[in-house]
Amino acid sequence: MTQKDITFVADFLTEHFNEAPELYNRKGKYFNVERVGQYLKDEDDDLVSPPNTEGNQWFNFLKNSTQLKESPLLFPYYPEKSLHFVKRQMEGIIDQCLQKPADVIGKSVHQAVCMSLYKTSQSEDSTPQLFKLPFLWNDKTSSIHYVLLTILENSISKIYILRRHTDTSRSVSNGILAVEFGNFLNNSINESSDSRCYSCSDAHFYDDETVTVVLKENVEQEGKERVLAQLPLS
């Protein structure tokens, strides 16, 4: 080590490890440790050099506010503890808050209906993605829940609309139906069915009565036509 290194270490010890007689009655805590490092220790012991909160605007604000001082919404402050201790305390409280909703929601969920949308081959090959565009919409006026989806295999020009009553004991007509776009944008009936065929790239509910879809032309060459269409749900 060079003399410069020794001086640096000596200065560090002088600055951070001065004797602290007021700590002599605490077992093994005879010196002040580095003020930053003490916050990062993963232990439950009190800080050797707790922060000085005198003049802190937030603490003064809480101290002078009767409502906030007693509020259960404020996370308690532990000025004598490290960040690891506070982190564990916070994780425990968050877990406790989430446990009850998880139990209640989990027990309330049950299967209302089961529909077969498509069949896949029984081969050992990995099953391709056939399900796309799930979009949910809840019509609060009529208490009906909608799901928009497309199935990629052999039906890329169709969009499926599944609807269920939010009251599972009630049913709705046309629980599931398909809307086929195909060549509906052709200029005349003389155009062949394959000349301008469209598939759905995306679909969302615009409001309770309207569905917005993005259509693209099914051609291999560049310059595919894109269409933004709004369709009445009726």
Steps between C-alpha positions, in 0.01 A plus 500: 500500500616850430506772760203657319299182549585486869401865545171438324415206728608691809280795404206266442544336843539836668183634340272199540626308801538764767437373850140552611478479882119530487492160328721317750202349680387330178659165443756503221406853386796705615564688176301693242481305173477649154165678485396364158602139557293461816177542302586209271571237763248217492439482873238607751737683734451872550717738302818608672466854364130566440415799280425838648140588408504839666379765256363242254200662331307175457535400866404848615197489270387163643566610856272801459222310319272308734318322216813379320683409817227249587435387141534124435576577135848632576774240519668521843850643514784318676785750541708251698484217244681416175340497156499119500285501814257752351485301175402182685237687699350649184498164317320341792231768505452484121467121510244533777300755297496281189422170669135571588399624149681202346303257720166670435551533124636148469199347674252706294636397158339198337442367149171622353517340156740296285516535120718318250649762267735282294686171498872449465686203363616232740854503363795542732604818322457821694149635456499824297338813636141494381346747743543871442350839584323433828335830594254543786215748530235538768174666400374626836173625353382157390720305746666300222866402480661470153814326376641572153739246353632353177608145420789492257458160339270507192301796630726804490222701334265446795466667835315318776283676757423315822252655736375398842267659752681618812233315697610143425149369566372688195577429134513720190406418142784434255750432778774468240498608137752565222524800268672426170659784307637315200437698181223729624696807383504390136377769264271270305362151504704429187827501694621157591474396862879475524581833341457715810466292812553657842600368839476663842821632655347650813160561655377695801169623628459872429194528725209281609355496147802521269800279419811648336704264282825533304489298177783416263490370147613141456751542220864397498640799314590831659242775536236309691192708559406582858146586603378645830132410535241562768225242509172526691470213744141444393 
